[in-house]
Structure formats: structure tokens, C-alpha cells
Amino acid sequence: MLESCAKQAEYRSIVFALCYFHAALLERKKFGVGNIPGSTSGIGWNMNYPFNAGDLICCGQTANNYLENNVKVPWDDLRYMFGEIMYGGHIVEDWDRRLANAYLVKYVNETLLEVVEFFPGFNAPGNSLNHKQVLEYLDEQMPPETPLAFGMHPNAEIGFKLREAETFCNSLVQLQPREAGGEGGMSMEEKAKMVLDDLVERLPEQFDMEDIRGRVEEYTPYVMVAIQESERMNMLLAEMKRSLAELDLGLKGDLTMSEPMERLMKAMATDLVPSSWRNLAYPSLRPLGSWLQNLLMRVQQLVEWTAELGVPKVVWLSGLFNPQSFLTAVMQTTARRNDWPLDKTVILTEVTKKQPDQVDAPSRDGAYIHGLTLEGCRWDDKAGVLDDSKPKELFCPMPVILVRAVTVDKAEMKDAYQCPVYCTEARFREEVR
């Protein structure tokens, strides 16, 4: 096929760019795929897409056809065919599609006919080289593999290695005997009982929904969010208390141990959140100890919110069961106040320089939120812009953010970056829209 194309230089350059593009898509997977069972990171891809050699071959044939039938190289058409049809046919998630297209903008463009640096220290081979010469060039010139080769920050390698080590250690734990330990060791039942007693002591009381509703003067969108969050928290707390009481009776021998009780016991003994609780809770990758502490903080936010039933000075957005409902409440409140149609209203955000304890009063234009964290970049407080992550800094907490609603026609997006927001690092199907 290489020899049959009339535009040899262009075709060879495009084929090499496609090969590099194909390799980048595949190699990103090792940094984390969100929908793989047990995944704790989706920084590579949200989903595990079946990219294969057939996609690469089809793209090569498509490029050949377009070059033969056009005087000039139709770069936009080629990128569309590669990113939306060939490889894009596999891609389901919108943000993954945007990522693949960003690669194509970088790799497949008119500069391919010149000296192109695919990543620091590596230029594309000349378009006059044959297949054998290209392989020799790669053997001699290709630097050691780093995340930079895939357009990622070097910190991505740290996260990858940490997850590998964690997986290895978890595998070792799984190999340990499940029976009672030797001298000085604790059996699974003893570990579970110790955790159970601690949980029972620390679990808060459920919210008195009758009292909360009795104090409501007006069911504003913000009040509705507070009530819905409290109701969901009550469901979770009720199940936790019920299952813990049941397991306690089982461990004492007063009740026959059922399969759900066995699963609960094993989860608590290994510092995992029981599945029956996860099903009623919010997305989380935390171990049980950290998860409980996070739960208590969420309860405290709701206690303060339902005490006043107004608009909080600043809302811990990541501490809600349904963060999207609060953003919708911002739009509803603004739309009602200005008599706007809700379907013509959108959310805009402005990053402030404040921390939560520096906010004195609720915003008049929207609502203040906090609790968001950046992965893969950082926020420069002084310049007020996104910047590259600092070395060995995998996450960057964001300051307080002002969320406000505007009509679609007044939404200024010229210098705005549309950033995806997820509930956890796994990302898959956890987007806050």
C-alpha cells in the first residue's frame, strides 16, 4: 500500500503518525481504565475500548483513498474519519472521544511534512525512509518510555506504580489463611467484632425528618436538596445500624450466621466498605476507616444545613449524595428570580482565592462550593489559571468556587476550559454534569 500511493511523502508521514497515535491509545490503558472491575483510576480511559490493529489498517486505507482523490491533503476530513468513525466507533464516553481527537490534532496535521517532535527528545522519522529504515531509526532514536510520550505528566507514572504496589499487596493479603491466627493473632471474628463495636459507638443518630419539615417556611430548591440528602443519609444509617445489630447477635451466637452476615464480617475484618452499605451510599474508593470518617463529616454538614434550612455560606459539594441536584438548585433559584426558562439556563464557575473558612456569607449571585480536587494539573492561585502539576504532587485541592447560572446566550466561553468533574478517581459513569 505504501508504494501504491501517489503522494508518497504525505502518506508515509500520515501512516507513522497513525502508528504513534495507535500506540498512545493502547499504552494509556496501563495508567488506569475506569470500568475495569476493582479499578481505582480512570486517568487513562473511562472505559476499556477494544482498539486493535484492524482500526489502524482501516485508517491507513482510508488515508490512501483520501490522498488519491484530493489535490491537497484534507487534514480535517482525515481527523474526523480517524477520530469519529474508525477509532471513534469504539468510544462511548464523550470525554474519551475529546481526548482521542486531541491526540489527532497533535499528531495528524500539516506539520507532518516538516520536522515534527512527537514528544521531548523524539522527532518523527523522515518521510523518505522505507519500512526497514524506520525500524532502525526507532531502535536508535526512541528514548525510554515515559508518560510524556503519551502527552501525560510524569506524575502519572507515580500513580501507576502506586496502584501496582497496592494491587500486589492486596493479592498477598488474599493469600493469607482465613482461619484464627496463631499466638498473638486475631481471628476474623475478633477483628470484625472490634470494628463493629467502634462503628456502633461512633454512628450518629438519624435525622428527624418530621421536625425538619415542620420548620420549613418555604420549599426552595436549596431546602429540597437538604431534605433529599437527609432522607438518603437516613436510609444509609438505618441499614448500617440494622446490619450491625444483626451481625452482633450472630457473633454472640444468638443468631444463625447468614451469607449476608458473613460478607459483612469479612468486609469489616479487611477494612472494606460492605456492599450492602455501598449500594445505599455515594461513590467512594475509600477503605472502611476513612469512609466512616468521611461519612461523619457529611452528616455534620447536613446537621448544620438542616438547622438553618437556608443557603449555606459554602457547600462541600463532594460531601453530597447527589452533587448534581445542588447545581440544579442553583439554576432553578436563579431562573425563578429572573424569570428565565430553565432549559435555557447553564452553569458557569469562577474560581476564587478563598478557603471555606474565609467565606463570610452566601453568594448573592449563586452559591459557593468547595471540596473539588484536580488530577493531572494544578490551580495556580496567584495567576488564577490552570498549570502543570508540580513534581510528585498527584492531586491539587481547589479553593472555593463560585457557581452561578446564566442564560445560554450570555455564557462567555471564550477563555473558559470545560473540565469534566467526577465523583471518584475511577471516573466511569460518575460524572457530575
N, C-alpha and C positions, 0 to 999 in steps of 0.2 A: 504493500500500500504506500510505503514511503516513496518508492521510486515512481509510482504511477501519477502522483500529484504534480501538476504543472508549476505550482508555487512551492518549490522545494524548501526555501529558507523559512517562509512563513509556517509551512506545515510542520517542519521539524521542530521549530520553536514551540508551536502550539502543543504538539504531542508530548514534548518534555514537560511543559507546564501542566498538562493534564496528568502525567505520571506523578509529578510532585504533588499536585492537588489531591490525587487519589491516595497517595501515601499519607498526607497530612490528615485526611478524613479518618483513615483507619487508625493511625497512631494516636489520635486524640482519645480514642476509647480507653486507653490504659490509664488516663488521668481521672476517669470516673464516668460511668454511664448510669443515669438516674433510675431507669426502670428495671435494672438487674436486681433480682431478689437479694435483700440484705445490703443494698448499696447505700453508702453514706455520703456520696458525692456525685453530682451530675455536671461537674465543671467541664468534662469532655463533651458529652452529649446528654440531652434529656432522655433520649431513647437509644436502644441498641439497634441501629439501622443495618440492614444486610448489604452494605456496599460490597461489590465484587468486581472481578476482572471483566465480566461481561459489560458492566457500566462503562469501564474505561475503553473497551474495544468499540462499543457503540458510539461513544463520544468521538473517538478517532475517525470513525467512518463518517460521522456527521460533519466533522470539521473538513474532511476531504471533499465532501459533496458541496459544502458552502463555498469553499475556496475555488472549486471548479466552476461554479455557477455565478460568481461575483467578481467584478473587476477589482474592487477594494475588499479588504478583509472586513466582514461585518461583525465587529467585536461584540456589539450589544446583542446581536442575534445569537452568537455563539454562547455567550454567557447565559442567556436565557435558556437555550436548549440544554446546556450542561446542568445549570443550577435548578431549573424548574421542571424539566422533563426527565432527563436521564438520571442524574443523582437525586434530583428533587422528587422524583416519583416515589422514592423510599421515605422521604422525610415527612413526618406528620406534624411535628411541633413548629409553630411559626418562628420562634426564636432560633431554632436549629437551622431553619431554612435561611434566615437572615445571616447566620454565621457562614453557611456554605457559600452564599452569594458574596459575602465579604471576602472570602478566600479567592473567589473567581475574579473579583475586581482587582485584587492584588496580583494574581498570577497570570491572568489571561487579558492582556491589553496590548496596545500598540507599542509599548516599550520593549516587548519581547524581541523585537528585531534589533535592539541595541544591547548593551551590556547590562544585564539585569541581576541585581543582588536579591536572591530568594530569602536569605537570612544572613545576619552578620558573618562575614568571612566566607560566604559561598555564593559565587556567581553562576548563572546558567551557562552550560557549555555552548560553544559556538554552533550556529545553525548549519555550518558546513560539515560537521563531523558525522561520520557514519555510526551505526549502532555499536560496533566494537570500540571505536574511539571514544564514544560517550561513556561506555562502561569503564574504560581505562581512566578517563577524566574523573569519574566519580570515585574510583578507588584511590586516586591520588589527591584529589582536592576536597572531597567531602569531609567536613570537620566532624568531631564526635557529636553524637546526637544530644541535643538539649531541647527544652521546651521552646526556646527561641526559634527552632526550626519549624514549629507549627504556629508561630505567632503568639505564643503564650509567655507569660512571665516566668523567670527561673524559679520563683516560689512554687509553681505548680509541681515541680519535681519533689519538693519537700512534702507537700500534701500527699503525693503519690506514694512516697517511701513510708510515710507515717501510717497510711492506710494498709500498706503491705505488711508492715510490722504488727499492726493491730490484728489483722486477719490471721497472721501466723500465731500470735499469742492466743487468740481465741480458739484456734484449732488445737493448740496444746491443752487448753483448759478442757475442751470437749473430750480429750483422750483420757482425762483423769478419771479414776474409779468413782462411781456414784454412791458407793456404799459408805458406811460410817468410817470415819478416818481412824488412823492409828492413835498412838499416845499423843495427847495434846491436841488432836484434830477435832473438828466439829462435824457432825453428820449433817446431811441436807436438811433434815427436820429441825435440828437445833439452829442452824443458820436462818431458816425460814421463820422460826418462832421468834428469834431475836429481832429480825426485821419487822415482823408482824407487830410485836409489842411497841416498837418505836413508831410505826405508822399509826397505830390506834391512838397513841398518846398525842401525836402531832396533827392529826387530821382536824380541820376546823368544822364548825357547825354549818349546816346548810342554811341558805338564805330563806328568810321568812317572806315568801312572795306575797302573802296576803297583806302584810304590813307595808311592803314596798308599794304595792298597787294602791293601797289606801292613802298613801301620802302623795300620789301623783296628782298634780293640778292640771297638767296638760300633757297629752301623749305626743310629745315632739319626737322627731326621728332619733335624736340622741337618747331620749328616755326609753324608746323602744329597743334600741341596741343594748342599753344597760339591762333591761328586763330579760331580753332573749339570752344574753350572756349569762345572767344569773341563773336562769332556768337550765341552761345546758350544764353549768357548773354543778347545780343541784343533782342532775341526773348522774354525773360522774361521781360525785361524793357519795351519793346513795349506793351506787354499785360497789364502790370501794369498801364502804362500811359493811355492806351485806356480805360480800365475798370474804372479807377479813374475819368477820364474826363466824361465818361458816367454816372457814379453814381452822380457826382457833378451836372450835369444837372437835374437828377432825383430828387435830394434833393431840388433843387431850384424850382422845378415844371415845368421846361421847357421840360421835357421828361417823358413819362409814365414809372413808375417803373415796370420792368420786373422781372421774377423769379430769373435770374442770378444776377440782381442788388440787389434784396432782400437778397440773400445769401451773397453777398459781404458786404453789410451793416451790417448784423448780425455778420459776421466774424470779421470785424474791430471793432465793438462795444464790442465784447467779447475777444479781443486781440488774435484772431486766424488767421492763415495764410489762406487766401481764397483758396478753392480747385482749382480754375482756375489758380492760381499762382503756387500752389504746383505741378500741372501737368506739368508745364514747368520748374520747378526748380529742385533742388537737394534734396535728402532725408534729412529731418530735423524734429526734435521734438520740436523745439523752439517755444515759443509764438511770436506773430507778432512783438512786440517791439524789442526783442532780435534778431529775424530773420532778421529784416531790418538792424540792426547794423552789423550783420554778412554779409549781402549782400553787404553793403558798403565797408567792408574790402576785400571781394572777388573782387569787382570792382577795388579797389585800387591796388591789386596785378596784375590784368590784365593790368591796365594802365601802371604800371612800366615795366611789361614784354613786352608789345607791343611797348613801347617807344624805347627799345634797340633791340628787336627781337633776342636776343641771349639766352644763357643758364643762367637763374637766379642763383645768388650765392646760394640761398636756396629757395626751393619751399614750400609754405604752401599747402601740399598735400590735407588736408581736406577742403581746400578752392576751390577745383576744382569740376566742374560738374561731370567729369569722371576721377577719380584718376587713374584708370587702364590704361588710354591712356598715361599718363605720364610715368608709369612704362614700358609700351611697348616701348615708345620712348627711354628710357634708353637702353633697349635691342637692338632696331634697330640701334641706334647710335654705340654701342659697336660692334655689329655683322658686320656692314658695315666697320668699321675701321679695324677690324681684319680678315675680310673675313670669318666669321663664318656663318653656316646655322642658320637661326632664330629659327627653330624648335628644335635645339639642344642647345639653349641658355636659361639660367634660371637666376632669380633674387636672389641675396643674399644681406643681410643688415648687417651693422656694426653700433652699437650704439656708438656715440661719447660722449665726455664730454662737448661739446659746446652748447651754446644757439644761436638762429638765429642771434643776433646782433654781435656775435663773429666770424662769418664766413666772411672771407675777400675776397674770390674768389671762383668761381665754382670749383667743383672737376674735376680732370683730369681723374679719373677712373670711374666716373659715375655721380651721382647728389646728392646733399644734400636736404633732406626734413625735415619738422617739422610739428607739429600740430596733432600728434598722442597721444592718451591718453590710459593708461592701466586701466582696470576694473577687480577687483578680485585679483590684485597683485600690486607690485610696482617695480620700477627700482632702484637698489642700485648704485648710481653714483660712489661711492668710490671703491666698489668691481667689478663693471661692470657686475652684474648678476641680474636675477630676484629674488625677495624675497617676503615674505608675506607682505600684506598691513599693514600699521600702523593702530591702532585703530581709528575708526571714519573717516578714510580717504578713501572715496569710489573710488576716481579716482586719478591717478598719471600721470601728463604730462610727456611725454618723451622728452629727449633732441634731438638735431639734429641727424638724422640718415643718414648714407651714403648708398645709393642704388647703387649697381654695378651689372654688368652682367658678367657671366662666362659660359663656356661650361659645359654641364651636367657632363662630366667625371671628371671635376675639382672642382665640387661643394662639398666642405667639409662639411658634415652634422653631423659629429660625436658628437660634443658638441653644436649643434645648436638646438634650440626649434622652431618648426614650429607653429607659432602663427597666429590664424585667425584674420583678420582685417575687421572691419565693418564700414559702413558709420555712423550709429547711434546706440544707445543702444538697439533698438528693434531687430537689427541683421538680422531678417528674410529676405532672398533674397537680402541682402545689402553687401555681401562680396566683398572685393577688392582682386581679385586674382592676 
